[in-house]
Amino acid sequence: MGFQKPTGTQDLLPGVVERWQFIEEKARDLCRRFNYREIRTPIFEQTSLFERGVGETTDIVEKEMYTFLDKGERSMTLRPEGTAGVVRSYVENKLYGEPDVSKLYYIGPMFRYERPQAGRQRQFHQFGIEAIGAIDPAIDAEVISLGYELCKELGLHGVTVEVNSVGNPQSRADYREKLLAFLTPMKDSLCKDCQSRMERNPMRVLDCKVDQDKFTGAPSILDSLDEESLTHFEQVKSYLTDMNVDYTINHRLVRGLDYYTLTAFEYKAQGIGAIDTVGGGGRYNKLVAEVGGPDQPGVGLAIGLERIHLILENQNIEVQGYRPLDVYLVGLGEAADKEITKQLFKLRKAGISAERDYLGRKMKAQLKSADRMQARYTAILGDDELARGEIAVKLMETGEQRTVKLEDLAAELK
């Protein structure tokens, strides 16, 4: 019996992977325009980083982490999300010593042990950004607008942003009392997870996927916000309006991580079934201090690339896929064949995508191969042309053919 890929993972094959490259290139280009710079952190970190950073009462830490002991008996975990590792790196490398806000982005695989379903894998990929060092509501709005613009520029239809404020610690303490008063009478009817979370972190109960219908009358955290939190939220909304970002307020939105303060948001899209969240994020003003750094505020987002793909597919959106070959070289005869190999390398060095036959096939089979690779040109070299220092170049679309000097081939193709 042969090997198979692990459950919840996928092979991204040629033909599909080009769509991934297109999305990643779009994300990188947006980051360049918004002045975010790439950071690459390890795929595994100390388990305690995620326990402290993400929060012990979250689904991720309680149920979904890939945790193992390394050979030194240290507990390590494959990263389930990107922010904790970026913040750890920000602290360890003393990026807080720089005079400007640290604006960083990442693209890469994350790992969560959960039931695989549409748009949700055990190894999945996220694009994320983090802006660390500023409390200004304008940077919250900038972060939200970047993710929104990515969805727009990829051509996704029906994308909206849901925003909320989860307040500061004081607002949350007030809200906790009101929420507990609402939840306690129904405690016995809630799922086991909700029951255990009620004591430790009642806000996490609102994130439950099982009991959502029971929370319709839940008190709104927006009614518990103090003046500071409320002012921040009003300013974020005002900036989003100025930027024409299509947003709605969802007062039950708490996000699945413990480190959020003030702004929280999610991107919703049509066309991925019951799970309509593409990504989201929020402000985390205590996280940097929590992982051992100075008390620096931050805000960020993460978008699931599998989700983006699913929407592109379901909304029948064509993205730039396989890039056709510039030229396919055909050599007829031993000397011509040798020359072709030389020319091939020269063309590639000049920035032209070029290919040749390696299976010793006849000319007709080679031209079929050029067709399959959608080559714009074929260049055919026989012994006669070689003696004259020339090569026949044919534009595949029209069949038009001309002869060019061998040394001018790259310039002519360009």
Secondary structure as UniProt FT lines:
FT   TURN            7..8
FT   TURN            14..16
FT   HELIX           17..34
FT   STRAND          37..38
FT   STRAND          44..46
FT   HELIX           47..53
FT   TURN            56..57
FT   HELIX           60..64
FT   STRAND          67..69
FT   TURN            71..72
FT   STRAND          75..78
FT   HELIX           83..92
FT   TURN            93..94
FT   HELIX           95..97
FT   STRAND          102..111
FT   TURN            118..119
FT   STRAND          123..132
FT   HELIX           137..153
FT   TURN            154..155
FT   STRAND          160..165
FT   HELIX           169..183
FT   HELIX           184..189
FT   HELIX           192..200
FT   HELIX           202..205
FT   TURN            206..207
FT   HELIX           212..215
FT   TURN            216..217
FT   HELIX           221..224
FT   HELIX           227..242
FT   TURN            243..244
FT   STRAND          247..249
FT   TURN            251..252
FT   TURN            258..259
FT   STRAND          261..268
FT   TURN            273..274
FT   STRAND          277..283
FT   HELIX           287..290
FT   TURN            291..292
FT   STRAND          298..304
FT   HELIX           305..314
FT   TURN            315..316
FT   STRAND          327..331
FT   HELIX           334..349
FT   TURN            350..351
FT   STRAND          354..356
FT   HELIX           363..372
FT   TURN            373..374
FT   STRAND          377..381
FT   HELIX           383..388
FT   STRAND          390..395
FT   TURN            396..398
FT   STRAND          401..405
FT   HELIX           406..408
FT   HELIX           409..413
//
